[in-house]
């Protein structure tokens, strides 16, 4: 009984961390394009960049100080209370921007959603009590007054607190680096990734520290701790050469999606179907981090998605050799360990081994199979895949179904987006079950389909057959 309670407690804690990670990721991922813009401008035009330009380099400071935190604050507020929440979130974030001397990404993640929540509560107090004709006046002034209060509180209280936390974290990381202990971080990072805590780790902890270091030194190794595509590449190549059944057959495609596309989630089921391969991931991660440390590698911004192309784009001038060497050696290390484990230990030879692992992956995300029936009377013109950020798993699922739709000769649009940006003209919405209720609340008249695995779902073929009929 005690074991059951302990297991339930651990599962609940993991689910809570995953939800927090998804929320943090939801604030950052929609703005990754802006982060990449800043990263490219930094890599190109700062004095140590590829093509130094004093005029263009003036963009670097304002973008990291004002633009990016404001975007995060707006996005976080919008997630809580739509556009009104986004506006109040951005207004409040200005308080921590002005009240601090470091880029306030972490502060924006805190202040934006809190400000939107406060705005939501204030609006609830006035609901149904505003005289006719005064709605706009009350709405605007309530936001203005609350925004003033929150901006001042952020300046006086939250900014100093976040600066203290950021400085403490940065000092801790610097201590680990100075003691040559940074590779030990991968002992915790790699298992966390496989349990889908990668967003919480990367965007919630590492990215703010990395940005602060990059601001001071022009680059940071912290950006490479979680995003390194090398460990996953080594494991997938090992499956390609020494695996069996569906795992072996699907590995080449997974390699392309992971290494070139930067979607690391693709290799998580391969580890879950053979959990001892987490040792290979840890070996690869530690090897890569050790190599990066020895050679002085670093990136100018978060590479997202974690593709080798993103790594090349975010690498500062003179940093290609250290970066490529670290990625290569981490791939070799994870490959060697994974190959030996696959070659000389018992494997699951069943043809459905990978599907079972994918189901386990879905279970870790708290999802189950749940499909609404597609009405034969409904004309379908647009199908939308939705995930937290609208960039990773939903993009893969949309690509697969789009190909099936085209082969069936159907003239139906298949797109992907973030769960918060569902288009109102979507006829069918496809999500993981953990997001389906949110999607159904947004588009109650659409047909909603919940699936376990965006990559291998039998619902795609069933859906295509129904649409053809």
Secondary structure, 3 states (H helix, E strand, C coil): CHHHHHHHHHHHHHHHHHHHHHHHHHHHHHHHHHHHHHHHHHHHHCCCCCCCCCCCCHHHHHHHHHHHHHHHHHHHHHHHHHHHHHHHHHHHHHHHHHCCCCCCHHHHHHHHHHHHHHHHHHHHHHCCCCCCCCHHHHHHHHHHHHHHHHHHHHHHHHHHHHHHHHHHHHHHHHHHHHCCCHHHHHHHHHHHHHCCCHHHHHHHHHHHHHHHHHHHHCCEHHHHCCCCCHHHHHHHHHHHHHCCHHHHHHHHHHHHHHHHCCCHHHHHHHHHCCHHHHHHHHHHHHHHHHHHHHHCCCECCCCCCCCHHHHHHHECCCCHHHHHHHHHHHHHHHHHHHHHHHHHCCCCCCCCHHHHHHHHHHHHCCCCCEECCCCCCCCCCEEEEEECCCCCHHHHHHHHHHHHHHHCCCCCEEEEEEHHHCCCCCCEEEECHHHHHHHHHHCCCCEEEECCCCCCCCHHHHHHHHHHC
